[in-house]
Amino acid sequence: MPFDVDARVIANRRLSPDYNVVSFDAPSIAASARPGQFVMIKTARGLDPLLRRPFSVFELLRDEAGVPTGISIFNKRIGAGTSLLAQAEPGERLQILGPLGRPFDPVDPPAEAWMVAGGVGLAPFVTLAEALAARRTKTTLFYGARRAEELYCVELFDALGVRIVLATEDGSRGMHGRITRPLEAALRERPLGEPVKLFVCGPTPMMQACAELARVHGRACDVSLEQVMGCGLGGCYSCVVPARHAGGPPHHTRTCIDGPVFDAQRVVWDAMQPH
């Protein structure tokens, strides 16, 4: 059951001119949210923009006793809604609906979890890393961006004991190239008798490449799709993606209801629109 709350902005941490982390006082959503779920945020009090915008729950905020008190979202300035969130100030109130969607299914030892993030695709992985740490699951984050300055919030994963593998397209930090390069090397070196599951979020071509690597190497892989949504509740059908059930023909399914987390092999990647 999602909650529709009038949430107060607690803080706005500006990471760069284009990226920021906004924290909200939203205890009901925080207490219910599971790794990989999202919220729909009305980014202004008036009618412009009219529709809410979807954001993965980035962090679960807690008080000194560990009680959930709020959430944060990882925002990239792209259009009108995200620009308003970039300018949000403490004390403002915005309508937030959530938590919504199908979450990740964390794995338990002896299996390992490999999270693969491209750019703003980092957003769903802090909550997943926390859930994996609670299970004592060995976890690696493969994190790629265009340049070193766009690798954000790595310290959150360090604090959780996550092994970090970085790559930048300009070679300014980590491996030179896309994050699929170190991922492919790691998959090749991993014995089949040692279980590992991939969790992927980022640009569609990156997720498609990771899905193919997982298939070739016989590994389970879940992807978190970043579709445009109008309502988040399944009513507007703006977020449909081509997918299939086991052995069945492709069909269009709603990301907000059947996802955002999908088994990568269900997605008909060649019919997906790149973003």
Backbone hydrogen bonds, N-H to C=O, Kabsch-Sander energy under -0.5 kcal/mol:
donor,donor_aa,acceptor,acceptor_aa,energy
3,F,98,G,-3.4
5,V,3,F,-0.7
5,V,96,I,-2.8
7,A,5,V,-1.1
7,A,94,L,-2.4
8,R,25,D,-0.7
9,V,92,E,-3.3
10,I,23,S,-3.0
11,A,23,S,-1.1
13,R,21,V,-3.1
14,R,12,N,-0.8
15,L,13,R,-0.7
15,L,19,Y,-1.6
16,S,19,Y,-1.9
20,N,75,N,-2.1
21,V,13,R,-2.7
22,V,73,I,-1.9
23,S,11,A,-2.8
24,F,71,I,-3.4
25,D,8,R,-2.6
26,A,24,F,-1.0
26,A,69,T,-0.8
30,A,26,A,-2.4
31,A,27,P,-2.3
32,S,28,S,-0.8
32,S,29,I,-0.7
33,A,29,I,-1.9
37,Q,34,R,-2.2
38,F,100,L,-2.1
39,V,55,F,-2.8
40,M,97,L,-2.6
41,I,39,V,-0.5
41,I,53,R,-2.9
42,K,95,Q,-2.8
43,T,41,I,-0.9
52,R,230,G,-0.6
53,R,41,I,-2.3
55,F,39,V,-2.5
57,V,37,Q,-2.2
58,F,56,S,-0.6
58,F,72,S,-2.7
59,E,72,S,-0.8
61,L,59,E,-0.6
61,L,70,G,-2.8
63,D,67,V,-2.0
66,G,63,D,-2.1
69,T,61,L,-3.1
70,G,61,L,-1.4
71,I,24,F,-1.3
72,S,59,E,-1.7
73,I,22,V,-2.1
75,N,20,N,-3.1
75,N,73,I,-0.7
77,R,18,D,-3.3
78,I,76,K,-0.6
83,S,79,G,-1.8
84,L,80,A,-1.9
85,L,81,G,-1.8
86,A,82,T,-1.6
87,Q,83,S,-0.9
87,Q,84,L,-0.6
88,A,85,L,-0.9
91,G,9,V,-2.5
92,E,89,E,-2.1
94,L,7,A,-2.5
96,I,5,V,-2.6
97,L,40,M,-2.6
98,G,3,F,-2.4
100,L,38,F,-2.5
102,R,259,G,-3.7
104,F,35,P,-2.9
111,A,108,D,-1.5
112,E,195,P,-1.6
113,A,138,K,-2.3
114,W,197,K,-2.8
115,M,113,A,-0.6
115,M,140,T,-3.1
116,V,199,F,-3.2
117,A,142,F,-3.2
118,G,201,C,-1.8
119,G,144,G,-2.4
121,G,118,G,-2.2
122,L,119,G,-1.4
123,A,120,V,-1.9
125,F,122,L,-2.1
126,V,123,A,-0.5
127,T,58,F,-0.5
128,L,124,P,-0.9
129,A,125,F,-2.5
130,E,126,V,-2.1
131,A,127,T,-2.0
132,L,128,L,-2.5
133,A,129,A,-2.4
134,A,130,E,-2.0
135,R,131,A,-0.9
136,R,133,A,-1.1
137,T,132,L,-2.6
140,T,113,A,-2.4
141,L,163,R,-3.2
142,F,115,M,-3.7
142,F,140,T,-0.6
143,Y,141,L,-0.7
143,Y,165,V,-2.9
144,G,117,A,-2.6
145,A,167,A,-1.6
150,E,147,R,-2.0
151,L,148,A,-1.8
152,Y,150,E,-0.8
156,L,153,C,-1.3
157,F,153,C,-0.6
157,F,154,V,-0.8
158,D,154,V,-1.9
159,A,155,E,-2.1
160,L,157,F,-0.7
161,G,158,D,-1.8
162,V,157,F,-2.3
163,R,139,T,-2.4
165,V,141,L,-3.1
167,A,143,Y,-1.7
168,T,175,M,-2.3
169,E,145,A,-1.7
170,D,146,R,-1.6
171,G,168,T,-1.0
175,M,166,L,-2.5
177,G,168,T,-2.8
177,G,175,M,-0.6
181,R,178,R,-2.0
183,L,179,I,-1.6
184,E,180,T,-2.5
185,A,181,R,-2.0
186,A,182,P,-2.3
187,L,183,L,-2.4
188,R,184,E,-2.1
189,E,185,A,-1.6
190,R,186,A,-0.9
194,E,191,P,-2.0
197,K,112,E,-2.4
198,L,220,A,-2.7
199,F,114,W,-2.4
200,V,222,D,-2.8
201,C,116,V,-2.4
207,M,203,P,-2.3
208,Q,204,T,-2.6
209,A,205,P,-2.2
210,C,206,M,-2.4
211,A,207,M,-2.5
212,E,208,Q,-2.1
213,L,209,A,-2.2
214,A,210,C,-2.6
215,R,211,A,-2.1
216,V,212,E,-2.7
217,H,213,L,-2.1
218,G,215,R,-1.1
219,R,214,A,-2.9
220,A,196,V,-0.6
222,D,198,L,-2.7
223,V,262,F,-2.8
224,S,200,V,-2.6
225,L,223,V,-0.7
225,L,260,P,-2.6
227,Q,225,L,-0.8
240,V,237,Y,-0.6
241,V,253,T,-2.5
243,A,251,H,-3.1
244,R,266,R,-1.5
248,G,245,H,-2.7
251,H,243,A,-3.1
253,T,241,V,-2.5
255,T,239,C,-1.1
257,I,254,R,-0.7
258,D,254,R,-2.7
259,G,254,R,-0.5
259,G,255,T,-1.2
261,V,102,R,-1.0
262,F,223,V,-2.7
262,F,260,P,-0.5
264,A,221,C,-3.0
266,R,263,D,-2.2
267,V,263,D,-0.7
267,V,264,A,-0.6
268,V,242,P,-2.5
269,W,267,V,-1.4
271,A,268,V,-1.5
272,M,269,W,-1.7
